[in-house]
Amino acid sequence: MNKLMGYDIEDLAIGMTAAFSKTITEADIVLFAAISGDNNAMHVNEEFASETVFAGRVAHGMLSASVISAAIANRLPGPGTIYMSQNLRFRAPVRPGDTVHARVTVKEVFLEKQRALLTTECFVKSQLVVEGEALVKVTSSEQRGSHGLSGSPDLAADNPETAGPASPEFSNQSLASACAEDTGQESSL
């Protein structure tokens, strides 16, 4: 583990799982709308939203999915982790007052590149509301030991050609390509 109690790449094993939960409040929705500029009536206008297929307001999909980021940053791999890419599929709405339970699971570990592929899921009660995969860069105890680093991955050493997806493409193919580039192996996502 690094000095902030985040897992290093050498600590990760396929199947490791962690969770983080957050109740989505009215304030969260209003603040997210203000910060993001997404003032879609589905999120902020009950009268309009009540006449839609959802029969009421719903939280922003990206607000709900942000609980995944908290699970990654705070639990697994934890402090020091850098998000490289994420794909998402929104399966069901999240409403004001719902508690979103994010779960991340290590799917693949790419030791040489200090990267891990994580399965990401969000639930409200037992209902799957968001699913996807994330590619993250993780701290390395080996790198700290050999280079005197203090728990942070050496991003300056990354070549932009092999650092993973740099575009906002959110597809399985993008993740598969990033993993293949990062490891020099074929990936079948």
C-alpha positions in Angstrom: 0.0 0.0 0.0 1.1 3.6 -0.6 1.5 6.1 2.2 -2.1 7.3 1.8 -3.3 3.7 2.3 -4.2 3.2 -1.4 -3.4 -0.1 -3.0 -0.3 -0.3 -5.1 -0.5 -2.2 -8.4 1.5 -5.1 -6.8 -1.3 -5.4 -4.2 -4.1 -5.9 -6.7 -5.6 -9.3 -7.6 -8.3 -10.2 -10.0 -11.6 -10.4 -8.1 -10.8 -7.8 -5.4 -14.0 -5.7 -4.7 -14.8 -2.5 -2.9 -17.9 -0.3 -2.5 -18.9 3.3 -1.8 -22.4 4.6 -1.2 -24.0 8.1 -1.4 -27.6 9.3 -1.1 -28.4 11.7 -4.0 -30.0 14.8 -2.5 -32.0 17.7 -4.0 -28.9 19.8 -3.2 -26.7 17.4 -5.2 -28.9 17.7 -8.2 -29.2 21.5 -8.1 -25.4 21.9 -7.6 -24.6 19.4 -10.3 -26.9 21.2 -12.7 -25.1 24.5 -11.8 -21.6 23.1 -12.1 -22.1 21.1 -15.2 -24.5 23.5 -17.0 -26.9 20.5 -17.6 -30.2 22.1 -16.7 -32.3 19.5 -18.5 -35.9 19.8 -17.4 -35.8 16.0 -16.6 -33.6 16.9 -13.6 -34.9 20.3 -12.5 -38.5 20.7 -13.5 -40.9 18.3 -11.7 -44.0 19.5 -13.7 -42.3 18.7 -17.0 -40.7 15.5 -15.8 -43.9 14.2 -14.3 -45.3 14.0 -17.9 -42.4 11.9 -19.2 -41.7 8.1 -19.2 -40.0 8.5 -15.8 -43.1 10.2 -14.2 -40.9 12.5 -12.2 -37.5 14.1 -11.9 -34.4 11.9 -12.2 -30.8 12.6 -11.1 -28.2 13.3 -13.8 -26.7 10.1 -15.1 -23.2 11.4 -14.6 -24.0 12.5 -11.1 -25.1 8.9 -10.3 -22.0 7.5 -12.0 -19.7 9.9 -10.1 -20.2 7.6 -7.1 -18.0 5.1 -9.0 -15.2 7.7 -9.0 -15.5 8.0 -5.2 -15.3 4.2 -4.9 -12.1 4.2 -7.0 -10.5 7.2 -5.3 -11.4 6.2 -1.7 -11.5 2.4 -1.7 -10.1 0.4 -4.6 -7.4 1.0 -5.7 -7.8 4.1 -3.5 -5.7 7.3 -3.0 -3.1 7.9 -5.7 -5.2 6.3 -8.4 -5.6 8.2 -11.7 -8.7 7.7 -13.9 -7.7 7.0 -17.5 -11.1 6.0 -19.1 -14.6 4.9 -18.2 -17.4 3.5 -20.3 -21.0 3.6 -18.9 -24.4 2.1 -19.6 -27.3 3.7 -17.8 -29.8 0.9 -17.0 -32.4 2.6 -14.7 -33.2 6.1 -13.3 -31.9 7.4 -10.0 -34.3 9.7 -8.2 -33.8 12.4 -5.6 -33.4 10.6 -2.2 -32.1 7.3 -3.7 -28.9 5.9 -2.2 -26.5 4.8 -5.0 -24.2 1.9 -4.0 -21.1 1.8 -6.3 -19.1 -1.4 -6.5 -15.7 -1.8 -8.3 -14.1 -5.1 -9.0 -10.6 -5.8 -10.4 -11.0 -7.5 -13.8 -7.5 -7.3 -15.1 -4.1 -6.1 -13.9 -1.4 -4.8 -16.2 1.7 -4.8 -13.9 4.3 -3.3 -16.3 2.1 -0.3 -17.1 0.7 0.1 -13.6 -2.8 -0.1 -14.9 -5.9 -2.0 -13.8 -9.2 -2.7 -15.6 -12.1 -2.5 -13.2 -15.8 -3.6 -13.6 -17.9 -0.8 -12.3 -21.6 -1.0 -11.2 -24.1 1.2 -9.3 -27.2 -0.1 -7.6 -30.2 1.5 -6.0 -31.4 -1.2 -3.5 -31.0 -4.3 -5.7 -31.6 -2.6 -9.0 -28.6 -2.2 -11.3 -28.7 1.5 -12.5 -25.2 2.0 -14.0 -22.6 -0.4 -15.3 -19.4 -0.2 -17.2 -15.6 -0.6 -17.0 -12.8 1.8 -15.9 -9.1 1.8 -16.8 -7.0 3.3 -14.0 -3.3 4.0 -13.4 -2.2 2.8 -9.9 0.8 3.7 -7.7 3.7 1.2 -7.5 5.7 0.1 -4.5 8.4 -1.2 -6.8 8.6 2.2 -8.6 8.8 4.1 -5.3 11.6 1.7 -4.1 13.7 2.0 -7.3 13.1 5.7 -8.0 12.6 7.2 -4.6 9.0 8.4 -5.5 6.5 9.1 -2.8 3.5 7.1 -3.8 2.6 8.9 -7.0 2.7 7.3 -10.4 5.3 8.8 -12.8 3.0 10.3 -15.5 5.9 12.2 -17.1 7.3 8.8 -18.1 4.2 8.0 -20.0 4.3 8.3 -23.8 1.0 9.8 -25.0 0.9 7.1 -27.7 0.6 4.4 -25.0 -0.9 6.2 -22.0 -4.4 4.9 -22.8 -7.4 6.6 -24.5 -7.0 10.4 -24.7 -10.4 11.0 -26.3 -13.8 11.1 -24.7 -14.7 7.9 -26.6 -16.6 5.6 -24.2 -16.8 2.2 -25.8 -15.7 -1.3 -25.1 -13.5 -1.1 -28.2 -11.7 2.0 -26.8 -11.0 0.2 -23.5 -9.9 -2.9 -25.4 -7.5 -0.9 -27.6 -6.1 0.9 -24.5 -5.5 -2.3 -22.7 -3.9 -3.9 -25.8 -1.7 -0.8 -26.3 -0.7 -0.7 -22.7 0.3 -4.4 -22.5 1.3 -5.1 -26.1 -1.3 -7.9 -26.0 -4.6 -8.5 -27.7 -7.7 -7.8 -25.6 -11.1 -9.2 -26.2 -13.4 -6.8 -24.4 
